[in-house]
Amino acid sequence: MRVYLLFLSLFFCSLTFAQNSISGIVTDSNNQPIPGANIKIVGDSSGTITDFDGSFTLQSSKKPPFVIEVSSVGFTSQKISVSSISQKIAVKLLDEENKLDEIVVSASRTPERVLESPVTIERMGIAEIKKTASPSFYDGLENMKEVQMNTSSMSFKSINTRGFATVANTRFMQLVDGMDNSSPLLNFVLGNLIGVSEIDVQSVELLPGASSALYGANAFNGILFMTSKSPFTSEGIRAYAKFGQTSQKAAGTNDYVDYGVRMAKAFNKYIAGKANFAYMRGTEWHAVNYDDKTIAGRDRTHYGYDGINVYGDEVATVIGAPTLPSDKVSRTGYNEVDLTDNKVSNTKIDLSLHIRPFGDERLEVIVQSKFGYGNTVYQGANRYYLNNFFMQQHKLEFKGKNFFLRGYTTTEDGGQSYDMLFTGININRKWKSDVQWFTDYGTTYAQSSLGGMLPADAHRAARAKADTGRFLPGTPEFKNAFNQVTNEASILTGSKLVDNSRIYHSDANYNFKDLIKFAEIQVGGSYREYQLNSFGRIYTDAAGPIKYNEYGAYTQVMKKMMDDRLKLTASLRYDKAQNFDGNYSPRVSAVYSAGQAKNHNFRGSFQTGFRNPSTQDQYIGFNVGSAILLGSAPDNLTRFVETLPINGTVGQGFAGGSTVTINGTNAYNNSYTATSAAAFAAARNPALLQKTNVGLVKPEEVKAIELGYRSFINRTSVDLNGYYNVYNNFIGNLNVVTPLYGTAIDGGGLTSVAGQQAIHALANGNTRVFQLYTNTALEIESLGFGIGLSRKVYKDFEIGANYNYAEFKFDQSKDPSFEAGFNTPKHRVKASIGNEKLFPNFGFNVSGRWNSEYLWQSSFADGTIEAATVIDAQLNYNFPSLKSTLKIGASNIGGKEYGQVLGAGLIGQQYFASWTINP
């Protein structure tokens, strides 16, 4: 508390130091304001940027006269002499096509032009945020080359690049002001839940593909950097308000609001601070896919129906009555729309105090706190409603021109979150036990069949009888049962998700460029500790938090030669995780600038990367109804213990009682592959059975080659790239079936008593299904290429287009039970056209994207994601006298509703109007 009181007192109390302030405005040749232009005093560290209306205020201890330099991407730079602090500065920049001269940091951990980046990199700045036709800047990232978005919820969108996409994307990192936004418990990013406010974004940089040589094992498929504005260079109070509607066939038309405010003040050249607040709420895209999860064409009229967005019907059994079919009958489930209020919201708060002890950028100390709170839907093995989910981050950072040292902690609280599958299951059990329900069903079916009913009619009569007294959605009985279930963590009676996990992370970097001249040398390292605490609900941590740590160190050497035409870079990183041997990740790259103006840049890179198994891969022990998700850390296997009932007197005789206790070692050492168990169930041929033979999960490895070309040809920006990746020990999931007695043997083991007992267990439902985390022994290849083009055409019209091709190779027939989950369309096309100077103060932008259909594989459901065409558009108008901008936009205009995740709601249309104030 003392720390926060000190923070607040420093933040809101102004200290008096001698400061000189100049102000002005930056416009283009058509007198249109230029947002995000850089203003810097020549020979001094003082600087600032322009707001959306082109205005700026620059504070410095330096007294006039001095010279300021004004620059912005797409315009020629200008130097202006300032003779007094009362001088009104009006700068008009001339157009220049220099997008490839944008400065990026992430590709090599050092500032460099996009043109000189050794790997593919995409960037979004303030001007691009203003132009985006999407409802938010984060949604607008989907229009960047290489980006694939996976929408689990209106507010939960997962970014992926170069294949193997999933909502729970542990292969992709997202950093906001240097902090990893990943959930401590889940190990993946929850969209922009605790990200950055739209009016506080300075820049966004995307590195697709493996980046583990510099950023560690988690940056396996790419990394996204979001940098917020500094209160030293971007002061004032800014606010926005956005109102609109969403439209979907299932959900209808619903209101949507999004608003925020940013306050920043540089009290002097030593102290500055800022505060951000943003709030969004709307109605969720309703998930109403009622196809059966496994059998195409099966609907609710079938006695064994298990709907994708229906929960409770996962409880199924072979009743065993002589007149009933030999396959399973399922209980009647509840639709997802009846198990959630279908509301989505997100509140973000960001507070930071910035101190420059020497009054310049030689040293800056940053104390920052970020808070994210809200409701959303996450899809993993089940669908989960994250209700009042809370996440916070706190950082202390020291940084200078050539170094940084930071430490931060991330903590989360599950709030009132719950699993919708177990909500449906246990509401059913509140009014009638499974045993009683199936008894009623079997008795009525037998009676109906003996009375002469056809099978279909007998099933309808049996279900109607068994469902007598069922709690119907909307009734007081249903609401009462719902409240009881969602507030109870035990899966036997409840569905609540409990989580109080945290991460402690520190990292540092030093660049020796001012000390060593023959080459630019950097060194750095990081340390992270996880404290997993789900109280036994998700991980095997019932006895207390599980602690797990990892650390790494890296170095990089960069050298320019041949009149700066050739840039060579080599980096090496070593990472060590608690349960695994250390691994090295080397990367070498070269960039050659050809042509008289050095504007034909050829690049190539090779690296070996690896990905450590996530904490889920190692420590999860999560009952999802249809299976147990089981991590493979040795201590996790022994910690997971379960006691299960045995059906039938014969089975009880084999098991030595009416129940049996198993642990995680049974799943790995005494089980059949799920595909062979399914084949046995269909043909009743024990020879089809295959014993599971997999090892414990270990690090995944990749060898990545990338080639590319960037240039500016005849006023056209060109970016070409191609990549080829080879994966070994690829981490994925394997479903297995463990007999509760007997011994699993290849081909059934009919000559063995133990083998015969295991076959009996399979035939009589005395089994436990596990989903294991393991590696495939097969090599997996992925390859792709992309092309991006942009140019200004007639007057100030700007057009852009990009195309990406992606493919992977995996011989499924050699490992039929393993799911790689590439989940990526082979073809993607994106295009845009816009003009921010169509008329005075008026601009527009239209963007469109198309993707081919592709196979979706996940632990929740498998199926096909259809091809989709999406068009977004926006109009904007600046009101200089009001220092405001009005934007009117729409997404998926006139388009067909489309999906990105099998099981999530189809995405409809979204219309909005926003008002941004830049005083």
Residue pairs with C-beta under 8 A, 6 or more apart in sequence:
7 351
7 353
7 367
10 271
10 273
10 353
11 273
11 275
11 351
11 353
12 273
14 265
14 267
15 267
15 268
15 270
15 271
16 268
17 61
17 267
17 268
17 269
17 270
18 61
19 59
19 60
19 61
19 268
19 269
20 59
20 60
20 61
20 62
20 63
20 64
20 85
21 57
21 58
21 59
21 85
22 57
22 58
22 64
22 68
22 82
22 85
22 87
22 89
23 55
23 56
23 57
23 58
23 88
23 89
24 55
24 56
24 88
24 89
24 90
24 91
25 33
25 50
25 53
25 54
25 55
25 56
25 89
25 90
25 91
26 33
26 34
26 37
26 39
26 50
26 54
26 56
26 70
26 72
26 91
26 92
26 93
27 33
27 34
27 54
27 90
27 91
27 92
27 93
28 34
28 75
28 92
28 93
28 94
28 95
28 837
29 92
29 93
29 94
29 95
30 796
30 837
30 840
31 92
31 840
32 54
32 836
32 837
32 840
32 841
32 878
33 50
33 52
33 53
33 54
33 55
33 878
33 880
34 50
34 54
34 72
34 75
34 93
34 127
35 50
35 51
35 52
35 53
35 54
35 126
35 127
35 130
36 49
36 50
36 72
36 125
36 126
36 127
37 49
37 50
37 54
37 56
37 70
37 71
37 72
37 75
37 91
37 93
38 47
38 49
38 69
38 70
38 71
38 72
39 47
39 48
39 49
39 50
39 56
39 58
39 68
39 69
39 70
40 46
40 47
40 68
40 69
40 71
41 47
41 58
41 60
41 62
41 66
41 67
41 68
41 69
42 66
42 67
42 68
42 69
42 79
43 66
43 67
44 60
44 62
44 66
44 360
45 360
45 361
45 362
46 58
46 59
46 60
46 61
46 62
46 269
46 360
47 58
47 233
48 56
48 57
48 58
48 59
48 232
48 233
48 234
48 235
49 56
49 126
49 202
49 229
49 233
49 234
50 56
51 234
51 236
51 238
51 918
52 126
52 130
52 238
52 878
52 885
52 916
52 918
53 878
53 880
53 883
53 884
53 885
53 918
55 883
55 918
57 235
57 236
58 68
59 235
59 266
59 268
59 269
60 66
60 269
61 269
61 359
63 85
64 82
64 83
64 84
64 85
64 87
65 81
65 82
65 83
66 81
66 82
67 79
67 80
67 81
67 82
68 79
68 80
68 82
68 89
69 77
69 78
69 79
69 80
70 77
70 78
70 79
70 80
70 91
70 93
71 77
71 78
72 93
72 127
73 98
73 99
73 101
73 102
73 125
73 127
74 95
74 96
74 97
74 98
74 99
74 127
75 93
75 94
75 95
75 96
75 98
76 93
76 94
76 95
76 96
77 93
78 91
78 93
80 89
80 91
82 89
95 792
95 796
97 712
97 715
97 717
97 791
97 792
98 712
99 114
99 712
99 717
99 790
100 113
100 114
100 115
100 599
100 710
100 711
100 712
100 717
101 113
101 114
101 115
102 113
102 114
102 123
102 125
103 111
103 112
103 113
103 114
104 111
104 112
104 113
104 114
104 117
104 121
104 123
104 205
105 111
105 112
105 205
105 225
106 121
106 205
106 207
106 223
106 225
107 117
107 118
107 119
107 121
107 205
107 207
108 117
108 118
108 214
108 556
108 558
108 569
109 214
109 509
109 511
109 522
109 524
109 556
110 511
110 513
110 520
110 522
110 558
114 121
114 123
114 710
115 593
115 599
115 601
115 710
116 567
116 591
116 593
116 601
117 591
117 603
117 710
118 567
118 569
118 589
118 590
118 591
118 603
118 605
119 207
119 209
119 211
119 589
119 603
119 605
119 706
119 708
120 146
120 207
120 208
120 209
120 706
120 708
120 719
120 721
120 723
120 786
121 205
121 206
121 207
122 144
122 145
122 146
122 147
122 205
122 206
122 208
123 203
123 204
123 205
123 206
124 132
124 137
124 140
124 141
124 144
124 203
124 204
125 202
125 203
125 204
126 201
126 202
126 203
127 836
128 140
129 137
129 140
129 198
129 201
130 836
130 876
130 885
131 834
131 836
131 843
131 845
131 874
132 139
132 140
132 143
132 845
132 847
132 874
133 140
133 832
133 845
133 846
133 847
133 872
133 873
133 874
133 889
133 890
133 891
134 140
134 142
134 143
134 847
134 872
134 889
134 891
135 242
135 244
135 256
135 258
135 889
135 891
135 910
135 912
136 192
136 198
136 258
137 198
137 201
137 204
138 157
138 191
138 192
138 195
139 149
139 157
139 891
141 147
141 149
141 159
141 204
141 206
141 224
142 148
142 149
142 157
142 849
143 830
143 832
143 847
143 849
143 872
144 206
145 719
145 786
145 788
145 802
145 804
145 830
146 161
146 162
146 206
146 208
146 222
146 786
146 804
147 159
147 160
147 161
147 206
147 208
148 159
148 160
148 161
148 165
148 824
148 825
148 828
149 157
149 158
149 159
149 160
149 900
150 157
150 158
150 159
150 160
150 165
150 166
150 167
150 169
150 823
150 900
150 901
151 157
151 158
151 285
151 900
151 901
151 904
151 907
152 158
152 167
152 376
152 377
152 378
152 379
152 901
152 904
153 191
153 284
153 285
153 344
153 376
153 377
153 378
153 904
153 905
154 246
154 282
154 283
154 284
154 285
154 344
154 376
155 191
155 192
155 193
155 280
155 282
155 344
155 345
155 346
155 374
155 376
156 167
156 190
156 191
156 193
156 376
156 377
156 378
156 386
157 191
157 192
158 165
158 166
158 167
158 168
158 169
158 172
158 188
158 189
158 191
159 169
159 172
159 174
159 189
159 222
159 224
160 166
160 169
160 171
160 172
160 221
160 222
160 824
161 172
161 206
161 208
161 209
161 221
161 222
162 208
162 209
162 221
162 222
162 723
162 725
162 782
162 784
162 806
162 824
163 221
163 782
163 784
163 806
163 808
163 822
163 823
163 824
164 171
164 221
164 782
164 808
164 820
164 821
164 822
164 823
164 824
165 821
165 822
165 823
165 824
166 821
166 823
166 858
167 188
167 378
167 379
167 380
167 858
167 901
167 904
168 186
168 187
168 188
168 378
168 380
168 616
169 188
169 189
169 221
170 187
170 188
170 218
170 611
170 614
170 616
171 218
171 220
171 221
171 222
171 611
172 188
172 189
172 219
172 220
172 221
172 222
172 223
172 224
173 180
173 182
173 189
173 211
173 215
173 218
173 219
173 222
173 223
173 224
174 180
174 181
174 182
174 189
174 195
174 223
174 224
174 226
175 181
175 223
175 224
175 225
175 226
176 194
176 195
176 196
176 226
176 227
176 228
176 370
177 196
177 226
177 227
177 228
177 368
177 395
178 395
178 397
178 404
178 406
178 408
178 507
179 370
179 393
179 395
179 406
179 408
179 410
179 505
180 218
180 410
180 503
180 505
181 189
181 190
181 193
181 194
181 195
181 393
182 188
182 189
182 218
182 410
182 503
183 189
183 190
183 391
183 410
183 412
183 501
184 410
184 411
184 412
184 501
184 502
184 503
184 530
184 531
184 532
185 412
185 499
185 501
185 532
185 534
185 538
185 539
185 615
186 378
186 380
186 616
187 218
187 614
187 615
187 616
190 372
190 376
190 378
190 386
190 389
190 391
191 376
192 346
193 346
193 348
193 372
193 374
193 376
193 389
193 391
194 348
194 370
194 371
194 372
194 391
194 392
194 393
195 226
195 348
195 372
196 226
196 228
196 276
196 348
196 350
197 260
197 262
197 276
197 277
197 278
197 348
197 350
198 240
198 260
198 278
199 238
199 239
199 240
199 260
199 261
199 262
199 276
199 916
200 228
200 229
200 262
200 274
200 276
200 350
201 226
201 227
201 228
201 229
202 227
202 228
202 229
202 230
202 234
203 225
203 226
203 227
204 224
204 225
204 226
204 227
205 224
205 225
205 227
206 222
206 223
206 224
206 225
207 219
207 222
207 223
207 224
207 225
208 221
208 222
209 221
209 222
209 704
209 706
209 723
209 725
210 219
210 220
210 221
210 222
210 607
210 609
210 702
210 704
210 725
211 219
211 222
211 223
211 609
212 218
212 219
212 220
212 573
212 575
212 585
212 607
212 609
212 610
212 611
213 554
213 571
213 572
213 573
213 585
213 586
213 587
213 607
213 609
214 554
214 556
214 571
214 573
214 587
215 223
216 526
216 552
216 573
216 575
217 550
217 552
217 575
217 577
217 583
217 585
217 609
217 610
217 611
217 612
217 699
218 611
218 612
220 609
220 610
220 611
220 700
220 702
228 276
228 350
229 262
229 264
229 274
230 272
230 354
231 264
231 265
231 266
231 272
231 273
231 274
231 352
231 354
232 266
232 269
232 272
232 354
232 356
234 264
235 264
235 265
235 266
235 272
236 263
236 264
236 918
236 919
237 261
237 262
237 263
237 264
237 919
238 261
238 262
238 916
238 917
238 918
238 919
239 259
239 260
239 261
239 262
239 916
239 917
240 258
240 259
240 260
240 261
240 914
240 915
240 916
240 917
241 257
241 258
241 259
241 914
241 915
242 256
242 257
242 258
242 259
242 912
242 913
242 914
242 915
243 255
243 256
243 257
243 258
243 912
243 913
243 914
244 255
244 256
244 257
244 910
244 911
244 912
244 913
245 253
245 254
245 255
245 256
245 910
245 911
245 912
246 253
246 254
246 256
246 282
246 283
246 285
246 908
246 909
246 910
246 911
247 253
247 254
247 908
247 909
247 910
247 911
248 285
248 286
248 897
248 905
248 906
248 907
248 908
248 909
249 897
249 906
249 908
250 285
250 286
250 288
250 337
250 905
250 906
251 283
251 284
251 285
251 286
251 342
251 905
251 908
254 282
254 283
255 282
255 283
256 280
256 281
256 282
256 283
256 910
256 912
257 279
257 280
257 281
257 282
258 278
258 279
258 280
258 912
258 914
259 278
259 279
260 276
260 277
260 278
260 279
260 348
261 276
261 277
261 278
262 274
262 275
262 276
263 274
263 275
263 276
264 272
264 273
264 274
264 275
265 272
265 273
265 274
266 272
267 273
269 356
269 359
269 360
270 355
270 356
270 357
270 359
271 353
271 354
271 355
271 356
272 353
272 354
272 356
273 351
273 352
273 353
273 354
274 350
274 351
274 352
274 354
275 349
275 350
275 351
275 352
276 348
276 349
276 350
276 351
277 347
277 348
277 349
278 346
278 347
278 348
279 345
279 346
279 347
279 348
280 344
280 345
280 346
280 374
281 343
281 344
281 345
281 346
282 343
282 344
282 345
283 342
283 343
283 344
284 340
284 342
284 343
284 344
284 377
284 905
285 904
285 905
285 906
285 907
285 908
286 336
286 337
286 342
286 905
287 309
287 336
287 337
287 377
287 383
287 903
287 904
287 905
288 309
288 335
288 336
288 337
288 905
289 307
289 308
289 309
289 902
289 903
290 299
290 300
290 307
290 308
290 309
290 310
290 335
291 307
291 308
291 863
292 298
292 299
292 302
292 305
292 306
292 307
292 308
293 306
293 307
293 308
293 861
294 306
295 302
295 304
298 304
298 305
299 305
300 307
301 456
301 460
303 325
303 329
303 330
303 459
303 462
303 463
304 316
304 327
304 328
304 329
304 330
305 313
305 330
306 313
306 314
306 316
306 330
306 333
307 313
307 333
308 861
308 902
308 903
309 335
309 336
309 337
309 383
309 903
310 333
310 334
310 335
310 336
310 424
311 333
311 334
311 336
311 339
311 382
311 383
311 420
311 421
311 422
311 423
311 424
311 425
312 331
312 332
312 333
312 334
312 421
312 424
312 425
312 427
312 428
313 330
313 331
313 332
313 333
313 424
314 330
314 333
314 421
314 425
314 625
314 626
315 330
315 331
315 425
315 428
315 434
315 625
316 328
316 329
316 330
316 331
317 328
317 329
317 434
317 438
317 765
318 326
318 327
318 328
318 329
318 765
319 329
319 438
319 441
319 442
319 445
320 442
321 442
321 445
321 446
322 446
323 445
323 446
323 449
323 450
324 442
324 445
324 446
325 455
329 438
329 441
331 428
331 434
331 437
331 438
332 428
332 463
332 466
332 467
332 470
333 424
333 428
334 423
334 424
334 427
334 428
334 473
335 473
336 383
336 420
338 473
338 474
339 385
339 420
339 423
339 424
339 482
340 377
340 385
340 420
343 375
344 374
344 375
344 376
344 377
345 374
345 375
346 372
346 373
346 374
346 375
346 376
347 371
347 372
347 373
347 374
348 370
348 371
348 372
349 369
349 370
349 371
350 368
350 369
350 370
350 371
351 368
351 369
351 370
352 366
352 367
352 368
352 369
353 366
353 367
353 368
354 364
354 365
354 366
355 364
355 365
355 366
356 362
356 363
356 364
356 365
357 363
357 365
361 400
361 401
362 400
362 401
363 398
363 399
363 400
364 398
364 399
364 400
365 396
365 397
365 398
366 395
366 396
366 397
366 398
366 399
367 395
367 396
368 393
368 394
368 395
368 397
369 392
369 393
369 394
369 395
370 392
370 393
370 394
371 390
371 391
371 392
372 390
372 391
372 392
373 388
373 389
373 390
373 391
374 386
374 388
374 389
375 385
375 386
375 387
375 388
375 389
376 386
376 389
377 383
377 384
377 385
377 386
377 904
378 384
378 386
379 858
379 860
379 901
379 903
379 904
380 859
380 860
381 622
381 624
381 627
381 629
381 771
381 859
381 860
382 419
382 420
382 421
382 422
382 624
382 625
382 860
383 419
383 420
383 421
383 860
383 903
384 417
384 418
384 419
384 420
384 497
385 417
385 418
385 420
386 414
386 415
386 417
387 415
387 416
387 417
387 418
388 415
388 416
388 417
389 412
389 413
389 414
389 415
389 417
390 412
390 413
390 415
391 410
391 411
391 412
391 413
392 410
392 411
392 412
393 408
393 409
393 410
393 411
394 408
394 409
395 406
395 407
395 408
396 406
396 407
396 408
397 404
397 405
397 406
397 407
397 408
398 404
398 405
398 406
399 405
399 406
401 514
402 510
402 511
402 512
402 513
402 514
403 508
403 509
403 510
403 511
404 508
404 509
405 506
405 508
406 506
406 507
406 508
407 504
407 505
407 506
408 505
408 506
409 502
409 503
409 504
409 505
410 502
410 503
410 505
411 500
411 501
411 502
411 503
412 499
412 500
412 501
412 502
413 499
413 500
414 496
414 497
414 498
414 499
414 500
416 486
416 487
416 496
417 496
417 497
417 499
418 485
418 486
418 494
418 495
418 496
418 497
419 491
419 495
419 497
419 624
420 495
421 495
421 624
421 625
422 485
422 491
422 494
422 495
422 625
423 482
423 485
423 486
423 495
425 495
425 625
426 485
426 488
426 491
426 492
426 493
426 494
426 495
427 471
427 478
427 481
427 482
427 485
428 434
428 437
428 470
429 493
430 471
430 481
430 484
430 485
431 469
431 470
431 471
431 477
431 481
432 440
432 466
432 469
432 470
437 466
438 466
440 462
440 465
440 466
440 468
441 462
441 463
441 465
441 466
442 462
444 458
444 461
444 462
444 465
444 466
445 458
445 459
445 461
445 462
448 457
448 458
448 461
448 462
449 455
449 458
453 461
471 477
471 478
471 481
472 478
484 494
485 493
485 494
485 495
486 494
486 495
486 496
487 494
487 496
488 494
488 495
488 496
489 496
489 497
489 498
489 535
489 537
491 623
496 537
497 534
497 537
497 538
498 534
498 535
498 537
498 538
499 533
499 534
499 537
499 538
500 533
500 534
500 535
501 530
501 531
501 532
501 533
501 534
501 545
502 530
502 531
502 533
503 528
503 529
503 530
503 531
504 528
504 529
504 531
505 526
505 527
505 528
505 529
506 526
506 527
506 528
507 524
507 525
507 526
507 527
508 524
508 525
508 526
509 522
509 523
509 524
510 522
510 523
510 524
511 520
511 521
511 522
512 520
512 521
512 522
512 523
513 520
513 521
518 559
519 557
519 558
519 559
520 557
520 558
520 559
521 555
521 556
521 557
521 558
522 555
522 556
523 553
523 554
523 555
523 556
524 553
524 554
524 555
525 551
525 552
525 553
525 554
526 551
526 552
526 553
527 549
527 550
527 551
528 549
528 550
528 551
529 547
529 548
529 549
530 546
530 547
530 548
530 549
530 615
531 545
531 546
531 547
532 539
532 541
532 545
532 546
532 547
532 548
532 615
532 619
533 541
533 544
533 545
533 546
534 541
535 541
535 542
536 542
536 543
537 622
538 620
538 621
538 622
539 546
539 615
539 619
539 620
539 621
539 622
539 631
540 546
540 619
540 620
540 621
540 631
540 636
540 639
540 640
541 619
543 639
546 615
546 619
548 577
548 578
548 579
548 615
548 618
548 619
549 577
549 578
550 575
550 576
550 577
550 578
550 612
551 575
551 576
552 573
552 574
552 575
552 576
553 573
553 574
554 571
554 572
554 573
554 574
555 571
555 572
556 569
556 570
556 571
556 572
557 569
557 570
557 571
558 567
558 568
558 569
559 567
559 568
559 569
560 566
560 567
560 568
561 568
564 593
564 598
565 592
565 593
565 594
565 598
566 590
566 591
566 592
566 593
567 590
567 591
567 592
567 593
568 588
568 589
568 590
569 587
569 588
569 589
569 590
569 591
570 586
570 587
570 588
570 589
571 586
571 587
571 588
572 584
572 585
572 586
572 587
573 584
573 585
573 586
574 582
574 583
574 584
574 585
575 582
575 583
575 585
575 610
575 612
576 582
576 583
577 612
577 699
579 613
579 618
579 633
580 612
580 613
580 698
580 699
583 610
583 699
583 701
584 608
585 607
585 608
585 609
585 610
586 607
586 608
587 605
587 606
587 607
587 608
588 605
588 606
588 607
589 603
589 604
589 605
589 606
590 603
590 604
590 605
591 601
591 602
591 603
592 601
592 602
592 603
593 599
593 600
593 601
594 600
594 601
594 602
595 711
599 711
599 712
600 709
600 711
601 709
601 710
601 711
602 708
602 709
603 706
603 707
603 708
603 709
603 710
604 705
604 706
604 707
604 708
605 704
605 705
605 706
606 703
606 704
606 705
606 706
607 703
607 704
608 701
608 702
608 703
608 704
609 701
609 702
609 704
610 699
610 700
610 701
610 702
611 699
611 700
611 702
611 731
612 699
613 632
613 697
613 698
613 699
613 700
613 731
613 773
615 631
616 629
616 631
616 773
617 631
617 632
617 697
617 731
617 773
618 631
618 632
618 633
618 636
618 697
618 773
619 631
619 633
619 636
620 629
620 630
620 631
620 636
620 773
621 628
621 629
621 630
621 631
621 636
621 639
621 640
621 664
622 628
622 629
623 629
624 771
624 859
626 769
627 735
627 769
627 770
627 771
627 859
628 640
628 642
628 667
628 768
628 769
628 770
628 771
629 770
629 771
629 773
629 859
630 636
630 637
630 640
630 664
630 667
630 770
630 771
630 772
630 773
631 697
631 773
632 664
632 668
632 696
632 697
632 772
632 773
632 774
633 696
634 696
636 664
637 663
637 664
637 665
637 667
637 668
638 663
638 664
638 665
639 663
639 664
640 663
640 664
641 661
641 662
641 663
642 661
642 662
642 663
642 768
643 659
643 660
643 661
644 659
644 660
644 661
644 662
644 740
644 768
645 658
645 659
646 652
646 655
646 657
646 658
646 659
646 660
646 740
646 741
646 766
647 764
647 765
647 766
648 764
648 766
650 760
650 764
651 740
651 741
651 760
651 761
651 764
651 766
652 658
654 741
654 742
654 757
654 760
654 761
655 740
655 741
655 766
656 741
660 740
660 741
662 738
662 740
662 768
666 738
666 768
667 692
667 736
667 738
667 768
667 770
667 772
668 692
668 694
668 696
668 772
670 738
670 739
670 743
670 744
671 691
671 692
671 736
671 737
671 738
671 739
671 744
671 770
672 680
672 689
672 690
672 691
672 692
672 736
672 737
672 738
672 739
672 744
672 758
672 762
673 690
673 691
673 692
673 734
673 735
673 736
673 737
673 816
673 817
674 734
674 735
674 736
674 737
674 769
674 817
675 690
675 816
675 817
676 688
676 689
676 690
676 817
677 689
677 737
677 762
677 767
679 685
679 688
679 689
680 686
680 688
680 689
680 748
680 759
680 762
681 762
684 763
686 747
686 748
686 749
686 750
686 759
687 747
687 748
689 744
689 745
689 746
689 747
689 748
689 759
689 762
690 746
691 744
691 745
691 746
692 734
692 736
692 744
692 772
694 734
694 772
694 774
694 775
695 774
695 775
696 774
697 731
697 773
697 774
697 775
698 729
698 775
699 729
700 727
700 728
700 729
700 730
700 731
700 775
701 727
701 728
701 729
702 725
702 726
702 727
702 728
703 725
703 726
704 723
704 724
704 725
705 723
705 724
705 725
706 721
706 722
706 723
707 721
707 722
707 723
708 719
708 720
708 721
708 722
709 718
709 719
709 720
709 721
710 718
710 719
710 720
711 717
711 718
712 718
715 791
715 792
716 789
716 790
716 791
717 788
717 789
717 790
717 791
718 787
718 788
718 789
719 786
719 787
719 788
719 789
720 785
720 786
720 787
720 788
721 785
721 786
721 787
722 783
722 784
722 785
722 786
723 783
723 784
723 785
724 781
724 782
724 783
725 781
725 782
725 783
726 779
726 780
726 781
727 779
727 780
727 781
727 782
728 779
729 775
729 776
730 775
730 776
730 778
730 780
730 820
731 773
731 774
731 775
732 773
732 774
732 775
732 776
732 818
732 819
732 820
732 821
733 771
733 772
733 773
733 774
733 818
733 819
733 859
734 771
734 772
734 774
734 817
734 818
734 819
735 769
735 770
735 771
735 772
735 817
736 769
736 770
736 771
736 772
736 817
737 762
737 767
737 768
737 769
737 770
738 744
738 767
738 768
738 769
738 770
739 757
739 758
739 759
739 761
739 762
739 766
739 767
740 761
740 766
740 767
740 768
741 757
741 758
741 760
741 761
741 766
742 754
742 755
742 756
742 757
742 758
742 759
742 760
742 761
743 749
743 752
743 754
743 755
743 757
743 758
744 755
744 758
745 752
745 754
745 755
745 758
748 755
748 758
748 759
749 755
749 756
749 758
749 759
750 756
750 759
760 766
761 767
771 859
774 818
776 810
776 815
776 818
776 820
777 815
778 810
778 811
778 814
778 815
778 818
780 808
780 809
780 810
780 820
781 808
781 809
781 810
782 806
782 807
782 808
782 809
782 822
783 806
783 807
783 808
784 804
784 805
784 806
784 807
785 804
785 805
786 802
786 803
786 804
786 805
787 802
787 803
788 800
788 801
788 802
789 800
789 801
789 802
790 798
790 799
790 800
790 801
791 798
791 799
791 800
792 798
793 799
795 835
795 837
796 835
796 836
796 837
796 838
797 833
797 834
797 835
798 833
798 834
798 835
799 831
799 832
799 833
800 831
800 832
800 833
801 829
801 830
801 831
801 832
802 829
802 830
802 831
803 827
803 828
803 829
803 830
804 827
804 828
805 826
805 827
806 824
806 825
806 826
806 828
807 826
808 820
808 822
808 824
810 820
810 822
812 818
819 857
819 858
819 862
820 857
821 857
821 858
822 854
822 855
822 857
823 854
823 855
823 856
823 857
823 858
823 865
824 854
825 851
825 852
825 853
825 854
825 865
825 867
826 852
826 854
827 850
827 851
827 852
828 849
828 850
828 851
828 852
829 849
829 850
829 851
830 847
830 848
830 849
830 850
831 847
831 848
831 849
832 845
832 846
832 847
832 848
833 845
833 846
834 843
834 844
834 845
834 846
835 843
835 844
836 843
836 845
836 876
837 843
838 844
841 877
841 878
841 879
841 880
842 875
842 876
842 877
842 878
843 875
843 876
843 877
844 873
844 874
844 875
844 876
845 873
845 874
846 871
846 872
846 873
847 871
847 872
847 873
848 869
848 870
848 871
848 872
849 869
849 870
850 867
850 868
850 869
850 870
851 867
851 868
852 867
853 864
853 865
853 866
853 867
854 864
854 865
855 862
855 863
855 864
855 865
856 862
856 863
856 864
856 865
856 901
856 902
858 901
858 902
858 903
860 902
860 903
861 902
861 903
862 902
863 902
864 902
865 899
865 900
865 901
865 902
866 898
866 899
868 895
868 896
868 898
868 899
869 895
869 896
870 891
870 892
870 895
870 898
871 892
871 893
871 894
871 895
872 889
872 890
872 891
872 892
872 893
873 889
873 890
873 893
874 887
874 888
874 889
874 890
875 887
875 888
875 889
876 885
876 886
876 887
876 888
877 885
877 886
878 884
878 885
879 885
879 886
882 917
883 917
883 918
883 919
884 915
884 916
884 917
884 918
885 915
885 916
885 918
886 913
886 914
886 915
887 912
887 913
887 914
887 916
888 912
888 913
888 914
889 911
889 912
889 913
889 914
890 909
890 910
890 911
890 912
891 909
891 910
891 911
892 898
892 907
892 908
892 909
892 910
893 909
894 909
895 909
897 906
897 907
897 908
898 906
898 907
899 905
899 906
899 907
900 907
